[in-house]
Amino acid sequence: MSHRVCEDCGEEFRPEIERCSDCGGRLVAPSALAPSGSSEEEAAADEAAVQALATVFVSSQITQLVPLADCLREKGIAFRLVEEMGDRERGTARYSLRVGEADRERALREVAPLIDSETEAGLLAAVESRFEDSGRYGRCPACDAEIPEGAHECPDCGLAVAGEPDAQERS
């Protein structure tokens, strides 16, 4: 066995490690996390189900999502941690915390104090708090830094705030 994976947060560890140092979760072989005998149709259905979930928070550092996931678990709100390619050229990933559309507002209310200590518990915050009508973030939802037009990450904390750069932008 070359490595073990945390069944809660997905962090990888050497085979002799027993517990995740990030979240305390149990470590298992990577094959234990993958559905056994999963067909292409099942994989496509799972991907479609993930895409239908509402995003609560996005970060390039999975450790930022652990306290939010713990909060949702304590409140009984089902969620998924999703790893996506953040920047193909640099090989970086970004992670999103997603919930069902019916749980979206409640989840945002619950995690808001963990994201922005200035926000009252009854107000919605998280991902949507800094999203502008123009379809981009003007300020970072994690650290409140100003985000330049066209940026895909926060210049201060590195939070992924947009999808992969267009091919034209890379040229």
C-alpha positions in Angstrom: 0.0 0.0 0.0 1.5 3.3 -1.1 -0.6 5.7 0.9 -3.8 6.0 3.0 -6.6 8.5 2.6 -8.8 10.2 5.3 -12.4 9.0 4.8 -13.7 12.4 6.1 -11.6 15.0 4.3 -9.7 13.1 1.6 -6.2 14.1 2.8 -3.5 11.6 1.9 -1.0 10.1 4.4 1.9 7.6 4.5 0.7 4.0 5.2 1.9 3.9 8.8 -0.3 6.9 9.9 -3.5 5.9 11.6 -5.5 9.2 12.0 -5.8 12.4 9.9 -3.8 15.2 11.4 -6.1 17.7 9.8 -9.5 16.5 10.9 -8.9 13.4 13.1 -10.7 11.1 10.6 -9.9 7.4 10.1 -7.4 6.6 7.3 -8.3 3.9 4.8 -6.9 2.5 1.6 -7.9 4.7 -1.4 -9.8 1.7 -2.9 -12.1 1.7 0.2 -13.4 5.2 -0.7 -14.1 4.3 -4.4 -17.4 2.6 -5.1 -16.7 -1.0 -6.0 -17.7 -2.1 -9.5 -18.9 1.3 -10.3 -19.9 1.6 -14.0 -19.5 4.6 -16.2 -23.2 5.2 -16.0 -23.0 5.3 -12.1 -20.0 7.6 -12.3 -21.9 10.0 -14.7 -25.0 9.9 -12.4 -22.8 10.7 -9.4 -21.2 13.6 -11.2 -24.6 14.9 -12.2 -25.8 14.6 -8.6 -22.7 16.6 -7.4 -23.2 19.3 -10.0 -26.8 19.7 -8.9 -25.7 20.5 -5.3 -25.5 24.1 -4.1 -22.0 25.4 -3.3 -21.6 26.8 0.2 -17.8 27.5 0.2 -14.8 27.1 -2.2 -11.1 27.1 -1.2 -7.8 26.0 -2.6 -7.0 24.7 0.8 -9.1 21.7 2.0 -8.2 22.5 5.7 -10.3 25.6 5.4 -13.4 23.4 4.7 -12.9 21.0 7.7 -14.4 23.3 10.4 -17.3 24.1 8.0 -17.9 20.4 7.3 -17.7 19.7 11.1 -20.3 22.4 11.7 -22.7 21.0 9.1 -22.2 17.4 10.4 -23.1 18.6 14.0 -26.2 20.3 12.7 -27.3 17.2 10.7 -27.0 18.8 7.3 -25.8 16.4 4.6 -22.9 17.7 2.5 -20.3 16.7 0.0 -16.7 17.8 -0.2 -15.8 18.0 -3.9 -12.3 18.2 -5.4 -11.9 19.9 -8.7 -9.0 21.0 -10.9 -8.3 24.6 -10.0 -5.5 25.4 -12.5 -4.4 22.7 -15.0 -1.2 24.4 -15.8 0.0 24.5 -12.2 -1.8 21.3 -11.3 -3.6 22.9 -8.3 -6.9 21.7 -7.0 -9.8 23.6 -5.4 -12.3 22.1 -3.0 -15.9 23.0 -2.6 -18.4 22.2 0.2 -21.8 21.5 -1.3 -25.3 20.8 0.1 -28.7 20.0 -1.4 -30.6 23.0 -2.6 -33.2 22.6 0.2 -30.5 22.9 2.8 -28.6 25.8 1.2 -29.9 28.7 3.3 -29.7 26.8 6.6 -26.1 25.7 5.8 -25.1 29.2 4.9 -26.6 30.5 8.2 -24.7 27.8 10.2 -21.3 28.3 8.6 -21.4 32.1 8.3 -19.9 32.8 11.7 -17.0 30.5 10.9 -16.3 32.5 7.7 -16.9 36.0 8.7 -16.8 36.8 12.5 -18.4 40.2 11.9 -21.6 38.6 10.4 -24.5 38.1 12.7 -25.6 34.5 13.0 -29.0 35.2 11.4 -27.6 36.7 8.3 -26.6 34.8 5.2 -22.9 35.0 4.3 -20.4 32.5 2.9 -20.0 32.2 -0.9 -22.9 34.5 -1.8 -21.9 37.4 0.5 -19.3 38.8 -1.9 -20.7 37.7 -5.2 -21.7 40.6 -7.5 -24.5 40.8 -10.0 -21.8 40.9 -12.7 -21.1 37.2 -12.0 -17.8 37.6 -10.2 -16.4 38.3 -6.7 -15.4 41.9 -6.0 -14.1 41.0 -2.6 -12.9 37.7 -1.3 -15.5 35.8 0.8 -12.7 34.4 3.0 -10.4 37.4 3.8 -12.3 40.4 2.3 -9.4 41.4 0.0 -10.3 43.1 -3.2 -10.2 40.8 -6.2 -9.0 42.2 -9.5 -11.2 41.8 -12.6 -10.5 38.4 -14.2 -8.6 36.9 -11.3 -9.2 33.3 -10.5 -7.8 33.3 -7.0 -7.7 35.8 -4.2 -4.4 37.7 -4.3 -4.1 37.6 -0.5 -5.3 34.2 0.7 -5.3 32.1 -2.5 -9.0 31.2 -2.3 -10.3 30.0 -5.7 -13.0 32.4 -6.8 -13.5 31.4 -10.5 -13.3 28.5 -12.8 -10.4 27.5 -14.9 -8.9 30.3 -17.0 -10.1 30.3 -20.6 -7.7 29.1 -23.3 -7.5 32.7 -24.6 -6.4 34.0 -21.3 -3.6 31.4 -21.1 -2.2 32.4 -24.5 
